[in-house]
């Protein structure tokens, strides 16, 4: 059975011990100007992309002792890394593109005229993820949960961090750090790789079949590591 794990990575050790949940009145991006601080938005919907990118930052830097709660310096780093995780504008557009695609591919007279989310996930994105996991690298993943054209739904999608996989026949299990479930080493995503043009839901082990598709997100190292104070 083909499988891979990133050596020494475990969500209960290398993930943050607090959940992806922040006060609704706390800005998720705050910067200073000559006229005073400017707030971009609040952190009501979480900072999942920032948390998983920061987890990679610290793991690759050899930092193994993480704070038990979010400090101001760490929160600011989450915010900065959240923007990086969006890969502006390309990843942001990708979420929207996948939202408006059907789950299964569309055919006219036996010819595929539009690829569905399942086809893109299985034929294009999974090989990228597998290549990096086989090389022992952590892989950020975008999880598309929403449908439709509305940009207001973008924040209802999610991001997680893959650190391993098991493949038994066409049945794939991807082991993930999900910042919504701190300290849990058992969280997985599962889907079947057969018949990629057919609709294929992804099963989240803690939430059920609520994921339409999974795609690879490019990681970029930070300019500096976060401050824990």
Buried (B, 14 or more C-beta within 10 A) or exposed (E): EEEBBBEEBBBEBBBBEBBBBBEEEBBBBBEEEEEEEEEEEBBEBBBBBBBBBBBBBBBBEEBEEBBEEBBEBBBBBBBBBBBBBBBEEEBBEBBBEBBEBBBBBEEEEEEEEEBBBBBBBBEEBBEBBBEBBEEBBBBBBBBBBBBEEEEEBBBEBBBBBBBBBBBEEEEBBBBBBBBBBBBBEEBBBBBBBEEBBBEBBBBBBEBEEEBBBBBBBEBEEBEEBBEBE
